[in-house]
Amino acid sequence: MKLILIRTDKQNRQHLTTKTLERFAERVKTDTKQQLITELRREIPFMSSKQTTFPKLEQLPRVYPAAEWRIDERGDLEMVTFNGVVLLSIGQLTDKAQVDEVKRAVAGLPSTLLAVVGASGRSVKILVAVEAADGQAPADEEAANTLYRAAHAYAVRVYSGVTGREVTVRRPSVRDSFRMTLDAAPYLNAKATALKVSPDQRPSSADRRPSSSASDEAPVLSRATVDLRTARYDEVEFLYRRVTDEVYDALDTDEWRQSPYREEAATSEIARRLCQLGVGEEEAVAHLHSHLWSRNDERHIRAVVASSYEAVRERKPKADPALKTIEASARVRRDTLALIDFLGRRCQLRYNTVMGYAEYRPNNSTYYPWQPVDERVANDLALEARTEGLDVWDKDVKRYVNSSYAPRYSPVGEYLWECRGKWDGRDRIRELARTVPTRNPYWEQWFYTWFLAMVSQWSATEYTRYGNAAVPLLISKQGWNKSTFCQSLLPTELQWGYTQTAKPSEEKQMLLMMSQMLLVNFDEFNKISPQVQQGFLKNMLSLPVVKAKRPYGKHVEVMPRLSSFIATTNLTDVLSDPTGSRRFLAVELTGPIDVSHRPNHQQLFAQALAALDHGEPTWFDDVQTQQIMDYNRQFQLLSPAEQFFGDCFRPAVSPDEPGARWMSASALFQVVRAKVGSSLQVSSLLKFGRVLANMPGLQRRVTNQNTQYLVVKL
């Protein structure tokens, strides 16, 4: 795959350069010789409504990722081959934290080829791998556009859902491009899995997302419709400029030039006059935002426009910008901005997506641990703000803390992001498994697969179909470092996610723990009753998501499952499922576990992420599942009925075997009861039949009267 870079010189001649995806990812790590991108990012905050472009912008080449192109004899672009790539853009990002958050989110999708920061530093450009469902590559640009538009609509729904942000929607085309950018840490996955899309696929009405820039139906609009929309935009832009000049002329007095409310009053008055001229509310927002984005965010502009339009509809006089209502509104905004500035100076805030609450730490120390923002903290911050003269209350602090102004933070995603791409090629996961001495020949591979499944469970960006149902079960006598080994699987940064105090009998607590803990150790596994093993625990291990009501919650929530499980015990007969214990990876130790060396956690998780990126399985196939069940039989807890049966009979190999005969469950029960006496009650017949049905190696046949089993009497 080759990306095309096109630069236009002063004579409007196009100069074409080709780069592979890998070379392009290396190229964006450094700025141009003229430092154009750095200069652009410095200038953006200072651009006013009269200077909305960067004078040297045309010196930055445009990147065309969707297809390979050539310049024909007429100087026009001609498509050579379709690359199977869709370009998405997520914009209106305020800082590096939001940019990194978006990059981390899209990196979790297997179809992401490349994710880089846009030239402005306020957007993320995403290259998504796509292909036609029938595997046929489009032959010409028209066919490529048809496939591209269908794939673009599908990718928008996927990526907006994963990132929680609106993907910029324009008229999709294989000629989509973006400016050359600068990103010291681009995300690259050259082996991305392509999204399969049917060229005639169209988004349903339920899937369409509103956008201030265009509609999801843009790909099928006629040229006449597009021309009408362009003409309407130009018409409103003319009205906006005329109204703006009139409003600022009216405010060009000594009194208003010095007023802190001048810009607020001007924005409100411009919106009011646009409403009186018949301009729609969304159109007013679009034009105001395009001119005032460097001074006001979209949410504030929407609030001002909504207030002004409501005032006009209710016929409230607002023509005079000196009215007290405008001053009061501006004062509230000033105090709110002052509170935001105060909180930014005093502390750092973030929303912990795993624990489900906001956290803070003072700005004066990077070593102070992050703490939850509880009632006392909110009150302290409000009191400190009021001592600085701000007219705010604790509810104002809580509004800010529990809003999107506090950036989302996933401690698990942050740690895995730091590990990604740093594996040195050494198999550290199996090395860690070898520190557990055992005669189990399958242990290393079992542990490797389980470890990948654990990391996959943490890094899932959307709800998966299956949870990590495997549980390593370490069996040995006391003092052989089983619990120490389990705890050492998590690095220091994630130790908050380890617990060995779980009680499977308390279902509600276990469900909430599964959405917040990373690794749950069932210490002293033999304490879990057979009824819990065969009931709730068996079901819980397979859950892909958790449905539970939080303490003081008002409704049941659907939460992604994070936790995987491990277990330890001192007894050998602990597995009680009569149908076979395929979920437990039992391993009996032959000596103490070597815990003298701390694992290299960064390399462990870097190896796991590399393996997951290459599609290595995180589950056990049918052959491996049978191996697990066969190996686990030696650790099976036999019920009294099974033990009594073994004293009287053994399964026959074939009907021709000497002494072999077919007997019903009731006949077998009578023989066993005659030998052991009243230890077996008549009420136990049903349970006895279930034991026979799940007994390994016992052949059975169904007759018109009953079910019979092939046995040899001892």
N, C-alpha and C positions, 0 to 999 in steps of 0.2 A: 504494500500500500504506500502511495506517495501523496503527500500534501503539496498543494500548489500555492506559492507565495507570489503575489503580483504587486509590483510597485509602479506608480505612474510618475513620470518625470515632468519637468516644467513645460515640455512641449506636448503633454498628454499622451506620450507614447508609453505603452505597457511593457514592462520587463518581467519575465516569468522565471521563477526559480522552483526547483522541485527538491523536496526533502522527505526522507522516510519518517515514519512516526517516531522512531527512536531518536533520530538526529534532531527532529524538531523539539522533542522533549528536552534534549540537552541544550538546544539553542536558546530556549526561553529562560534559561537560568541566568543569563547575563544580559545587560542592557545593550543598546546600540552604542556605537562609538561616540555619537553625539549626545548620549544620555537622554534621548527624546522621551522615553516612557517615564523616566523619573521626573523630568521636567513637566510632563503632562499631569502627573499625579500631584505635583506641587501646585500647579496652577488651578486645578479643578475647584478647590474650596474658595478661591478668590474670584471666580467667574461671576459676573453680574448678569442681569437680564439683557444688557447691551452687548455683552461679550459672552456668547454661548458656545464658541468653538475655539479650538486650540490652533493657533496660526500655522504650526508645523505638523498638523495632523496628517496631511497628505504624504509626508515623508515616511510614515509608517506603512509598510506593505500590508495588504489584506491577505488573509489565509483562507483558502477554499478547500475544506476537508472532504466534502461529499463525493467528489469525483476528480479524476485526473483530466487536465485540460491542456489544450495547445492553442496557440494564436495562429489563425489561418492567414491567408494572403491578404485579406481585407482588414486585418488587425482586430478581428472579433474572436471571442472565446469559443472554442469548439470542444465538446466533450469527447474524451478518448475512451474512458471506461469508468463505470460506477464503482466507488470504493466500498459501498455498503456501510456508510456512516451518516448519522443524523446529528446536526449541530443544535444544541439547546443552550439557552442562556438564562441564568438566574441573576437578577440585578437588584438594585436598591439595598445593597448591603452596606452597613454603616462603618464597620471596622474589620480588622484582621480576624478577630474571634469569630464573627459571623461567616466570613469567607472560609475559614478552616472548618467550621461546623458543616457547611454545605459540602466541602470537599470530602470530609470524612463520611458523610451520609451517602454520597454517590459512589464512593470507593467500595462500599459494601455490596453494590450491585454487580453481578458478573458480566453485565453487558456494557459496562463503562470502559471505554478504551483510554480516554484521557480526560483529565480535569485540571484546568489551569485558571489562574486569576485573570480577569479581563484587563485590558490596557488601562482602564480608569482606576483599577484597584478596588472597585465597588461591585464587581460582578464575577461570576464563575462561568467559564465556557466549558461545556461538556460534550465530548464526542461519544456517541452511542453506536455500538455495532448492531446492524440490522441486516436482514436478508429476506427475500421472498419466501413464502411458505413452501412453494414448489421447488425452491433451489435454483430457479432460473434467473440469471442476471439480466437486467434490462438492456435492450439492444441500442436504444437511442435516448436522447435527452427527454423526450416526451414521456416515454415509458418509465424512465428514471424518476421524473417528477411525480408521476402517479404513485409509484411505490414510496417515494420520499415523503409525500404528504400523508399517506396512510400511516407510515412508520412514525412520522413526527407527531401526529395526533395521539398515537398509542404511547409513545415515549413521554409525552407531556403528562399524561395521566399517571404513569408509573413514577416519574421522577418528582413531580409536584407532591405526590402522596408520600414519598419517602423523605423528602427534605422538609415538608411542611411549608414550603414557600411557592409562590406563583412563578411558573416558568413564563418568560416573556414570549408572547404569541404574536407572530407576524404572519405574512403570507409565505408559507414554507416553499422552498425551492432548492434544487441541487446547487444553485448558485449562491446559497447562503454563505456568508463569510464573516470574519471578525478581524480586528486589527492585531498586528503583531504585538505580543505582550511580554511581560516580565514576571516570572514566577520562580523563586529559588527552589521550590519543592513541588514540582508538578507531580500529579498522580498518573502513572502509566501502567496499563495492563494490556500488553500486546496480544495476549491470548484470551481476550474477552469473548464471551459466548454471545452470539448474535441473537437479537430478538427476531423471531419469525413472524412475519406480517403478510397478510394477504393484500395485494395491490388494490383491491376494491373495498378494503375495510374502511369504514367510516365510524367516527365516534357517535354513540347514541346520545339522545338528548339528555339523558340522566348524567352522562359523563362530561358534558360540556362545562367548562369553567369560564366564568365571566372575566373579562380583561379590559382594562382601560385603553389598551392600544389597538386591539383587533378582536374579531370573533373567531371561534373555532371553525366556523363555516367559511373562513376567508379563502381556503384553497378552491372552493367551488363557486366563488362569486364571479359574475361576468365582468368583462372589462368596463362596461358602461356603469355598473354599480361602483366599481373601484374609482372611476373618474368622478362620479357624483360625490363620493365620500371625500375625495381629495378637494373638490371644489367647496364642499361644506366646511372642511377644516380651514381652508384659506379664508373663507368668508368670516368665520368666527375669529380667526387670528387678526383680521383687519379690525373687527369691532373691539377686540381686546386692546390692541395698540391705541386706538382712538380714545377709548375709555380711560386707559392708563395715563395718557398724556393729560386728559382733562382733570383727572383726580389729583395728579401730582402738581399741576398748575394751581389748583385750588389750595393745596397744602404748602405752597411755596411762600410762606410768610415767616417772619422772625420767630413768632410764637411756636409754630409747628415744626420749624427746622430744628429747634432744640428739644422738642418733645420726645420722650421715650416711647410714646404711643403712635408715632407718625406712621411707621411701617404697618403696624397692626390696623390702624384706622384706614390706611390706603387699601390694604387687601380686602377688608370688609366692604368698603365703599365700591371697589371694582366689582366684587361679586354681586352686590346689590344692583348695580347698574346693568350688569350682564343679564341678570334675571329679568329686569324690566324690559330689556331689548329682546327677550324671547329665547335666550341661549339656555340650553338644557343644563341641569346641575352637573352631570358627568362631563359635559363639554367644558364647562367653566373650570372644573377641577383639573382636567387635562391641560388646559392652556396656562392656568396659574402655576401648576406644578412644573411645566416645562420651562417657565421663566424664573421661578422662585425656589427651585429645588436646592440651591446652594445655601439658602437662608432658612428654609422651612421644610420639614418632612411632609410626606403626603398625608399622614394622619391629621396633622395640624391644619393643613390647607382644607381637607375635607370638613373638618369641624367648623372652620370659619365660613366656608361656602354654605354648609347646611344651615348655620345660624342666620346668615344673611338672606338666604332664599326663604326660610321660614318666616322671617320678619316681613318680607315683601308680601308673602301669601296672606299673612295676618294683618297687612296694611299698618304695620307699626312704623312710625316715622323714623327713618335712619339716615336721612339725607345729610344732616349736619354731622360731620365727623367728630365734633366736640361734645356730642351727647354723652351723658354719664354712663349709659349702657355700654358704649364702646370703651370708655375708660375702665369700667369695672371688668369687662372681659379681658382687656389688655393687662390689667393688674393681676388677675387670676393666672393668666399665662406667664407673666413675669415671675410670680411666686412659684409656680410649678417648675419653670426652668431653673430657678434658683435652688429649689429642692433637689432637682436632678444633679445640678452642679455640686451641691453640698454633699450628697451621697457619694458622688464620684470621687470627691476629694477625701472623704473620711474613710470609706471602706470599699472593698471589692464585693460584688454580689454575683451570684450565679444560681441557676435553678438546676438542682440535681435530679435528673430524669429517672435515675434508678430508685432513689429514696422517696421521690415525689414531694420535695419541699425545697424552699430557697435556702441558700447558705451564704455566709458572709465571713470576712476577716478584715481587720483594720489595715489601712494602707501603709501604716508606719512599720510593719514587720512582715516579711515574707515567710517567717518561720512560725507565725501564729497559725494554729490549726483552723480549718474551716469549721464553722459552727452553724447549726440550724437557726434560722430567724424565727424565734418564738415570740410570745407576747412581751416578755421583758425586753428583748432586744429591740423590737419595734418601738416600744415606749421610750427606751433610752435614746434612740436615734431622733425621735420626734422632739424630745426635750432639748437635746443638743442643738437641733435645728432652730428651735424657738429662742434659745439663748443667743443665736446669731442674728435674731431679728426677723426670722421668716415666719409668716403667718400660716403655719401648717399644723396638722394634727397627726396622731398616730395612724388614722385611717388613710391619710395621704401617703404615708410611708408604706403601708401595707399594699396600697394600690400599685405603687411603683415596684415593690419587691415581687408581687404576684402578677406581673405583666411581662410582655416580651422584651422590655428594656433590660431585664436581668437575663443574660444569655444562657441558653440551655447548655448543660454540661453533663456528659456521661463519663464517669470515672473509668468505666471499663473500656468504652470506645477510645478515650484519650490514651490509655495505656497501650492498647493494641495498635493504635495509630503510630505511637512512638516505636513499636517493635517491627512494624511492617517493612519489608524490604531489607532487613539487616541480618538475615540468616547467613552464617559463614559456611554452610554446606555440611556441617558435622551432625550426625544423627544423635542428638542429645536426648530425645524422648526415650528411645530404646535404651540408651545408656542409663537413664534414670530408672527405667524398669529393672535393669540388671542389678541395681542396688538392693533389690528385694530377692533374697535367696529362696529358691523354690525348685521343686522337681517338675512343675507344670510346664510342659513343652510349648504351650500356646501363650504363656503369660506375656511375653514381650509384645507380640502382635495384638493381643487383646488390649493391653494397656495403651499401645500406640493409637488404635482405633478409638478407644474411649477418650483419650486426651484430645484428639481432633474433634470428636463430637462435643466435648465440653467447650472448646474454644468456639466452635460453630454456633453453639447455643448462645454464647455471650454476644457474638458479633452479628446475629441475625437482625436485619434492618426492618423486617416485616414478619408477620405471623407465619410460622412454618407449619407443615402438615404433621410432623412428628417431633416429639421431644427426645432428649437423650435418655433412653430407657435402661441403659446398661449401668450396673453398679459393681465396681471391683469390691470383693469381699476378702479382706486379709484375715487369715486364721493362724493363730499361734498362741503359745502360752504368754503370760503377762511379762512385761518388761522388754519386749523385743522391738520397741520403737515404732509400733504401728501408727499410733495417733500422731507422733512427731512427723512421720513421713507424710501423712495426709495433710497436715497443716503446712508443710514445706512446699506443697505443690503451688501455693499462691505466693506472689512476691509481696514485699512489705507494703507497696502502694495499694494492694487489693486485699489485705488481711481483714479489713472490715467485713468482707464478704464470706468469711469462713465461720462455721459454727459446728459444734458437736453436742449441742444441747437440744436438738430437735426431738419432738415427741410425735411420732406418726399417729398415735391414738387421738391427738387433738387436731382434727381435720382443718378447722378454720385457720389456726396458727400456721399449719404446714403450708396451706395454699398461699397465704401472704408471704411466708418465708421464701417460697419458690420464686416470687416476683422480685425479691430484693437481695437474697443471698446468692453467692456464686458457687460455693461448694459446701454441701451439707454432709457431715460425717455422722452416720448412724453408729455411734460408739456403743460397744456392748450390744451388738445386733441381736444376740440371743434373747434379749429382754423383750423383743417385739413378739407379740403372741401370734400363733399360726393364723388366727382369724383375721388379724390386721394385715398380715403378710398376703393372704390370699384375697383380701377385699380391697380396702382403701389404698394400701401401699402399692399393690399391683397396678391399680388404675392410675394412681398419681404419677408413677414413674413414666408413663407414656404420654402425659398431657403436653400438648404443644403450647397451650396458652393457659392462663389462670383466670378463673371467674370467681371473684370474691368481693365482699363488702368490707372496706376499710373500717377501722374503729371510728365511730361517730359519723360514718358515711351514710348517705341517704339512698344509695342505690348500688346494685351490683356492678362492678367494673370488669372490663376485659383487659387484662394486663399481660404483656409478653412474659414468658417464663425465662428466667435466667439460670436457675440453679441446676447443677448436676450433683450426683450423689456418689458417695463412697462409704464403706462400712468396715468395721473391725469386730472381731469376736475372739474369745478364748476357747470356744467349744467347736467341735467338728460336725455335730449333727444339728444344723440350724435351719436348713431349707425345708419348708413344709408344704410347698405347692405340689399336690399329687399329680398335676398335669405336666410337670417338668419346670425346672427353674432356669429358664433361658435368659432372664434379665440379670442374673448375678454371675459375676466372673470370679468364681471362688478360687483362691490360691492359698495353699497351706505352706507356711514358711518352714524352712529347715534350719534357720538361724536368725539372729537379730539383723534388722535392716541397717545398712550403713548410712548413718545420717551425719557423718563427720564433716562432709563437704556440702556447702550450701549450693543448690542448683543455680545455674546461670539462667535466670528466668527470662531475660530478654531474648536469649537464643532459643530457649524452649518454645516461647510463643511466636517468635519469628519463624521458626521451622514449621509450627502448626499452621500459621497463616499462609506460608508458601505452599504447603501441602494442600490446603483448602483451595487456594487459587488455581492449583493444577487439577482440581477435581477428584482428589483421593477420597475414597468412601469414608463416611462417618457412621456406618451401620455394619451389621454382620449379615452375610448372605446365608442361604439355607444350609450349606455345608458347615460353615462356622457355627451356626446356631445349633446344629446337631452335635458338633464337637463339645460345645458348652454344656448342653444337656447331658451328654454321656459322661463328661468329666465330673459334673456336679452330683451324680448319683451317689458318690461315696460320702457326700456331705448331707444327704437327704435325711430328714427326721422321720423315722418310721412310726406310724401310728400303731397302737396295740393290735388292731385288726390285721395289719400287714405282718406284724411279728408272729401272731398266732397262726396266720395262714402259712407262713414260712416254716413253722414247726410241723405242719401236717402235710403240706403239698409243695410241689415245685412245678413251674411251667414245663410242659412237654414240648419237645422240639418238633415232632410230627405225630400224626395219628398211628403210624406204624411202630413207633417206639414201644418197647415192652412196658406194660403197665399203664400206658397212656389211655385216657378215656375222657369223654365229654361229660361234664357235670354242670348243672345249673347253679346259680348263686345260692339259692335256698338249700340245695343239697350240700354244697360246700360249707355253708353256714352251720348246718346241723352237725356235720362231722367235726368242725372246729369247736363248736359249742360243747359237744359231747366230751371233747378232750380237755378243754380249759374250764368247763363248768359255767357258773353264773357270771363270769367276767364279761361274757357277751350276752346282752339282753336282746329280746325279740325286736325291740325298737331300733336296734343297731343294724338290722338287715339292710335297710336302705343305704346307710353309710358303707356297709360292707360291700354292697354292689358297686358303689362309686369307687371304692378302693380297687376292686377287681378290674373295673373298666379302664383305670389309668395305670395298671401295673405293667411295667415294661417286660416284653417277651412273652406275655400271656396271650395265646391265641383264643379267639372267640368266634362263635357263629350264632346267628339269629334264626330261631325256629318259629313255628306257629304258636307255640306255647310260651317260650321263654328264650333267654340268652344263655348259651352254654359255653363253658371254658374248658380248654384242653389241658389236663393236669396229670401228674403222676403222684400217687399217694405214697408218702414216706412211711 
